[in-house]
């Protein structure tokens, strides 16, 4: 008996496929598992790196410092903190020059600042203080960098909240020379997540972060439909997502600039409301 060439080739191909794939179900399951972990914006980019050591203080550098007037409700403007006291920072805060502020990436970072302009403006004993970056000192290109345009690029400059400045220098001095370095942030209590917006646009304020203090990534997931979802930085330490968070018990994961992560499990209960603040797990 003879067979058409096409039928013979087709039969051979089917035989080869059947021979090389003896367990189609197991391969299909493996593919689904791989796809679940690789594909889709709802999966986490990073996982907690608990092996990383705590953030360490950096080297001392030279800069200058001034002060600006205001209060707890204005010292956190460019970073999205409505009230620096309620957000866990107190009044020991600072507005950074353009270079240091780095488009808001430095929000929440901590610095030790030591006054070095003695005896013209520094208080006795060359005092130092710890401050949190909560605002931007905008450039003033109408004035030279060494005479009024203190925060113009590429200067590294600290415009301290007046209550902080008064701890190290006399306000009559106006501007003083300082040494500064990045230091770990030591916070009281946990990271704070404030949820605002509406069911179709969620804006999360992340504050009171320990360790390096400056957040580079935020993720959220629910206990039901909402899988791990990456939030996008809106401005400062405000993070946004269009994912449907309402009606879900929310878990947040925060990643700081030194690569460390902390996960706050089920920190916002299922019945949470916009405008509420929830406290999660912090970094040391």
C-alpha positions as CSV (number, residue, x, y, z in Angstrom):
1,X,0.0,0.0,0.0
2,X,1.3,3.5,-0.8
3,X,0.8,6.7,1.2
4,X,0.6,10.2,0.0
5,X,3.9,12.1,0.7
6,X,2.1,14.8,2.7
7,X,0.4,12.3,5.0
8,X,3.7,10.5,5.5
9,X,5.6,13.6,6.5
10,X,2.7,14.7,8.8
11,X,2.7,11.3,10.5
12,X,6.4,11.5,11.0
13,X,6.2,14.9,12.6
14,X,3.5,13.8,14.9
15,X,5.6,10.9,16.0
16,X,8.6,13.1,16.7
17,X,6.6,15.6,18.7
18,X,4.9,12.8,20.7
19,X,8.3,11.2,21.3
20,X,10.0,14.4,22.4
21,X,7.2,15.5,24.6
22,X,6.1,12.5,26.7
23,X,4.6,14.6,29.4
24,X,2.9,17.7,27.9
25,X,1.1,18.6,31.1
26,X,4.3,18.9,33.2
27,X,5.9,21.2,30.6
28,X,2.8,23.3,30.3
29,X,2.7,23.7,34.1
30,X,6.4,24.7,34.2
31,X,5.8,27.4,31.5
32,X,2.8,28.8,33.4
33,X,5.0,29.0,36.6
34,X,7.8,30.8,34.7
35,X,5.4,33.2,33.1
36,X,3.8,34.0,36.4
37,X,7.2,35.0,37.8
38,X,8.5,36.9,34.8
39,X,5.6,38.5,32.9
40,X,3.3,41.3,34.0
41,X,3.5,44.6,35.9
42,X,1.8,43.2,39.0
43,X,4.8,41.1,40.0
44,X,7.5,42.6,42.2
45,X,10.8,43.8,40.7
46,X,12.7,43.1,43.9
47,X,12.5,40.9,46.9
48,X,13.6,41.7,50.5
49,X,17.4,41.6,50.9
50,X,17.6,40.8,54.6
51,X,21.3,39.9,54.3
52,X,22.3,43.5,53.6
53,X,23.9,45.3,56.6
54,X,22.6,48.4,58.1
55,X,23.2,51.8,56.4
56,X,26.6,53.3,57.6
57,X,27.6,56.9,57.9
58,X,29.4,58.5,55.0
59,X,32.6,60.6,54.8
60,X,32.7,64.2,56.0
61,X,32.4,67.0,53.4
62,X,32.4,70.8,53.4
63,X,29.5,73.0,52.6
64,X,27.6,76.1,53.9
65,X,24.4,76.5,55.7
66,X,21.7,79.2,56.0
67,X,18.2,79.1,57.5
68,X,14.6,79.8,56.5
69,X,11.5,80.7,58.3
70,X,8.4,78.5,58.5
71,X,6.7,75.9,60.6
72,X,5.8,72.2,60.7
73,X,3.3,72.7,57.9
74,X,5.7,74.3,55.5
75,X,9.1,72.7,56.1
76,X,8.2,69.6,54.1
77,X,6.7,71.1,50.9
78,X,8.9,69.8,48.1
79,X,9.0,66.3,49.5
80,X,5.2,66.0,50.0
81,X,5.2,66.1,53.8
82,X,2.2,68.2,54.9
83,X,3.4,68.3,58.6
84,X,7.0,67.3,59.4
85,X,6.2,66.8,63.0
86,X,3.2,64.5,62.4
87,X,5.2,62.7,59.7
88,X,7.8,61.8,62.3
89,X,10.7,64.2,61.6
90,X,10.2,66.9,64.1
91,X,11.6,70.4,63.3
92,X,15.2,69.3,62.8
93,X,14.8,69.4,59.0
94,X,16.6,70.9,56.1
95,X,16.0,72.1,52.5
96,X,18.7,70.8,50.2
97,X,20.2,72.6,47.3
98,X,19.4,71.4,43.8
99,X,22.3,69.1,43.5
100,X,21.8,67.4,46.8
101,X,18.0,67.3,46.5
102,X,18.4,65.3,43.2
103,X,14.8,65.8,42.0
104,X,13.4,64.5,45.3
105,X,15.3,61.3,45.5
106,X,17.0,62.6,48.7
107,X,13.7,63.2,50.6
108,X,13.9,61.4,53.9
109,X,17.7,61.1,54.0
110,X,19.5,62.1,57.2
111,X,22.6,64.3,57.7
112,X,24.8,65.2,60.5
113,X,25.9,68.9,60.2
114,X,28.6,70.5,62.3
115,X,29.1,74.2,62.4
116,X,32.7,75.2,61.5
117,X,32.5,79.0,61.2
118,X,33.5,79.7,64.8
119,X,33.7,82.3,66.3
120,X,31.8,84.4,63.8
121,X,28.5,82.5,63.9
122,X,28.8,79.0,65.5
123,X,27.7,78.4,69.0
124,X,30.4,77.4,71.4
125,X,31.8,73.8,71.3
126,X,31.4,73.4,67.5
127,X,28.0,71.7,68.0
128,X,26.4,69.3,65.5
129,X,22.9,68.2,64.8
130,X,21.0,65.5,62.9
131,X,18.5,66.7,60.3
132,X,16.2,65.1,57.8
133,X,15.9,66.3,54.2
134,X,12.3,67.4,53.7
135,X,12.4,70.3,51.3
136,X,14.2,71.9,48.3
137,X,16.2,75.1,48.5
138,X,15.5,76.5,45.0
139,X,18.2,78.1,42.9
140,X,18.3,81.8,42.4
141,X,20.0,82.4,39.1
142,X,19.6,86.2,39.5
143,X,22.3,86.2,42.1
144,X,25.8,84.8,42.0
145,X,26.4,81.4,43.7
146,X,28.7,83.0,46.3
147,X,26.4,85.9,47.1
148,X,22.8,85.0,47.5
149,X,22.5,82.2,45.0
150,X,23.6,79.7,47.6
151,X,21.5,76.8,46.3
152,X,22.5,77.3,42.6
153,X,24.1,74.2,41.0
154,X,26.7,72.8,41.5
155,X,26.8,74.0,45.1
156,X,26.1,71.6,48.0
157,X,24.2,73.8,50.4
158,X,21.9,73.3,53.4
159,X,19.1,75.7,54.1
160,X,18.1,74.6,57.6
161,X,14.7,75.1,59.3
162,X,15.3,78.0,61.7
163,X,14.7,75.9,64.8
164,X,17.4,73.5,63.7
165,X,19.8,76.3,62.7
166,X,19.5,78.0,66.1
167,X,20.9,74.8,67.7
168,X,24.3,75.2,66.0
169,X,24.6,78.9,65.1
170,X,23.5,82.4,65.8
171,X,20.8,83.6,63.3
172,X,22.6,87.0,63.1
173,X,25.4,85.2,61.2
174,X,23.1,84.4,58.3
175,X,25.4,81.9,56.7
176,X,28.0,79.6,58.2
177,X,30.5,77.1,57.0
178,X,29.7,73.5,58.0
179,X,30.9,70.0,57.7
180,X,28.3,67.3,56.8
181,X,27.9,63.6,56.2
182,X,25.1,61.2,55.5
183,X,24.1,59.2,58.5
184,X,21.6,56.5,59.3
185,X,18.1,57.7,60.2
186,X,16.9,56.6,63.6
187,X,13.1,56.8,63.8
188,X,10.5,56.3,66.5
189,X,7.9,53.8,65.5
190,X,7.2,52.4,62.1
191,X,7.1,53.5,58.5
192,X,3.9,55.6,57.9
193,X,1.7,55.0,54.9
194,X,-0.9,57.7,54.2
195,X,-3.4,56.9,51.5
196,X,-5.1,59.7,49.6
197,X,-6.8,59.9,46.2
198,X,-9.9,58.0,44.9
199,X,-10.7,54.5,43.8
200,X,-9.2,55.1,40.4
201,X,-6.0,57.0,41.5
202,X,-4.2,56.3,44.7
203,X,-1.4,58.5,46.1
204,X,0.6,57.0,49.0
205,X,2.8,59.2,51.2
206,X,5.7,57.2,52.7
207,X,7.3,58.8,55.8
208,X,9.3,58.1,59.0
209,X,11.6,55.7,57.2
210,X,14.6,54.5,59.1
211,X,18.0,53.2,57.8
212,X,19.1,55.2,54.8
213,X,15.7,57.1,54.9
214,X,15.4,57.8,51.2
215,X,12.9,55.5,49.4
216,X,13.6,54.2,45.9
217,X,10.7,51.8,45.5
218,X,7.3,51.0,46.9
219,X,5.1,48.0,46.1
220,X,1.6,47.0,47.3
221,X,-0.5,43.9,47.2
222,X,-3.9,42.8,48.6
223,X,-5.2,39.6,49.9
224,X,-7.5,39.0,47.0
225,X,-7.4,40.3,43.4
226,X,-4.5,42.7,43.8
227,X,-1.1,41.0,43.3
228,X,2.2,42.7,43.9
229,X,2.1,46.0,42.1
230,X,4.9,48.6,41.7
231,X,4.0,52.2,42.6
232,X,5.5,55.1,40.6
233,X,7.0,58.1,42.2
234,X,4.7,61.1,41.7
235,X,6.9,63.6,43.5
236,X,9.1,63.6,46.6
237,X,7.9,60.7,48.8
238,X,4.4,60.5,47.1
239,X,3.9,57.3,45.2
240,X,1.0,56.6,42.8
241,X,-0.9,53.7,41.3
242,X,-4.1,53.3,39.3
243,X,-4.6,49.8,40.6
244,X,-7.8,49.1,42.5
245,X,-6.7,49.2,46.1
246,X,-10.2,49.8,47.7
247,X,-11.7,46.8,49.4
248,X,-8.4,45.0,49.8
249,X,-6.3,44.4,52.9
250,X,-3.0,46.1,51.9
251,X,0.6,44.9,52.4
252,X,3.4,47.4,51.5
253,X,7.0,46.8,50.6
254,X,9.5,49.6,50.8
255,X,13.0,49.6,49.3
256,X,15.6,52.2,50.3
257,X,18.6,53.5,48.3
258,X,21.0,51.1,50.0
259,X,19.0,48.1,48.6
260,X,17.3,47.1,51.9
261,X,13.6,46.2,52.0
262,X,11.0,45.9,54.6
263,X,7.5,44.4,54.2
264,X,4.6,45.6,56.3
265,X,2.1,42.7,56.2
266,X,-1.7,43.6,56.1
267,X,-1.0,47.0,57.5
268,X,-4.2,48.6,56.1
269,X,-7.3,46.6,57.0
270,X,-10.0,45.8,54.4
271,X,-12.2,48.7,55.4
272,X,-9.5,51.4,55.2
273,X,-10.5,54.9,54.1
274,X,-8.8,57.6,52.0
275,X,-7.0,60.0,54.3
276,X,-6.0,57.5,56.8
277,X,-2.4,56.7,57.9
278,X,-1.2,53.2,58.8
279,X,2.1,52.3,60.6
280,X,4.2,49.4,59.3
281,X,7.6,47.8,59.9
282,X,10.6,50.0,59.9
283,X,14.3,49.7,59.1
284,X,17.0,50.1,61.7
